[in-house]
Amino acid sequence: MGTEKPNFLWPTNANYATTKEFWEGLRRRQFLARKCHRCDEMFFPPRSHCPHCLGNDLEWVELSGKGTLYSWTEVNIAAPEFDTPFLLGLVDLPQDIGRIAAKIVGAEAHQLRIGMPVKISYADVHKDLSLYCIIIDQ
Ligand SMILES: [Zn+2]
C-alpha cells in the first residue's frame, strides 16, 4: 500500500543559471556534466568554474550514464518526506569525473557488490521534475 510521501526533495538549485541545464537534461533522459575548454577536463557536479583550472569557458557533455558502485547503505531513518527503508548508493562516474549519490532501485541489498557496474536511470517525480537513480547494469 502506497503512502502519501513524495519520496524526494525538490533540488534547491533547479533554476540556478549554472545548473538549470543539468535538471533539464534529466527531463530528456540525459545525464550531463561540464567540460572545460581551457584544460579539457570534465567534472561533476556542474558549477560555474572548472575545479581543475578555474576557467569558466565550459560546455555541457552527455555522459554514458554508466558507473561503478563505490559503496552503498540501507537507509532506515530519513527526512519525513521519504518512505524507509531504501537503498542509497555512491557511484563513481567514468574517467574520474566525480561521484554521485542516489537511490538504488530495482535491486535488493543482497544483490549489491562494491565495484559492480551500475548505470543511471530516470524517474519523473513531478510534472516539472525528473531525478536520477541507480540500477544494476546487467
Ligand atoms: Zn579547466
Residues whose N, C-alpha, C, O or C-beta is under 5 A from the ligand:
A	BS01	ZN	C36 R38 C39 C50 H52 C53 L54 G55
